[in-house]
Amino acid sequence: MVELIASISASAVAICRGKIRWTRRVLAWSVCLWTIATTVAFAQCPSPPVTATQQRIERIIDGDTFVLVGGDRVRVLGINTYERNDPERRGAYAKAATQYATQQLQTRVVTLSPYPYRRDRHGRVLAHVWVNGAHLAESLLHEGLGFAVAVPPLTAHAPCLFAAEKRARLAARGIWSEGLAPIAVSDLSRGGFAVVEGVVTRVDQRTLWLGAQFAVTLPKGLNIDAGTRIEVRGWIRGPKAGDAPAVFRLPLADPANLQRSVD
């Protein structure tokens, strides 16, 4: 979608720079803006499937995690929000995401799919979550309170979630209003979730190097050339003992988590 919008925008600029009549120029811009708006707006997440189950919430931990009556901790699929112990503005947006989720979940009833499903390494059940028919991750992303992320094999909702994030980015809402993301490779200082942008300086089989200190391992079937500017996201592993220089590593979970940047 990034490439589509950029292509449309570039075409509009080319038209407006051309020697054509003003009325046609206005019409061209109108068509382009309508196309961008409808392309983004129509990619909304579907309603929960008939196999989904309703559960009651006991308490909310943060913007993307809550506890069900019965004790199961649920990690909302398709999104990552900042952590409460993140510094400065990041921590403030973690609080904002928690407050927004609390407001959305005030009925204390959620629809989960799939449930029960596998747990992550923290013991949390992974599930897509709906509240009154609305996808919770999509709502948070639309408000600019988190980052879309595809977690295989449950990636069917990735297009609508990345579209929701794109709406927030275009409108400069939430985290996208303050330049908190993406970060440059040179700004990596610890492991954990991040959205990173940089230029591929070297390709070593399935590993992309963005400089000497950031290595991205691609899933099979995805090929990127050296010299390409990309944006990648996911849970980054900090440097190993003995690394010289220190190397941060990202095993890319899904192709949707990599986008070719458009300058």
C-alpha positions, 0 to 999 in steps of 0.5 A: 500500500505504501508503494500504491499511495506513493505512485498515485501521489507521484502521478498527481505531482507529474500531472500538476507540473505538466502544461495542462489546463487548470480545470484538468489539474484540479480534476486530476488532484481530486481523483488522486485524493479520492483514490488514496482515501478510498484505498485506505478507508475500505481496508477495514478488518472483518467482523469476528468469525462464527467460531469466535468465543465471548469471554469476560475480562477481569483486569486490563494490564496495558494497551495490548494485554488483559486478563480474563476471568479464569486467569488467562492472560490474552495478548492482542494479535496484530499490534504492539503498543509501547511499554509502561516503563518506556522512557519519556513520550513512549511511556506516555503513549503506553499510558494513552493506549492503556486508557483507550483500551480500558475505555473500549473494554468497559463492558468487560466482554470481548470476542476472541478468535482463535481461542484457546490458541497457542501461548507466547513465551510469556505464557499469554494466549494469542488472539484477535480481539473484537469489542462490540464488533470492532477489531480492538487492534484496528481501533488502537492503530487508527488512533496512532496508539500502536504499531501493526505487526504480522505474527504468523500463522495468523496473518489474515488481518495484516492488510487491514491492520497495516491500513489502519496504521497508515491512516494514522500516519497520514493524519499524523495522529498519536505516535506519528505526530512526534517522530517517534518512529521509525528510528534510524539504525544508529539509534538502536540501543537495546533489544525489544520491539522497534520500527527501524528504517535504513538502507541495505548495505550488504546481502548475505544469503537470507540476511540483510545488513543495514550497516555493520550493526543491524542484521535482518534475517528474511523469511524464505521467498523474500528477496531484497537487493543491496541499496534498497531503503527499507522499513522493518519491524519486530522484536529485535535481539540485543547484541550477543556476548563477544560481538565486536562491534555490537550487532542487533538482530531481527528475525523477520517473522513475516514479509508484511513486516518489511516495506520498501521505503519511498523517498 
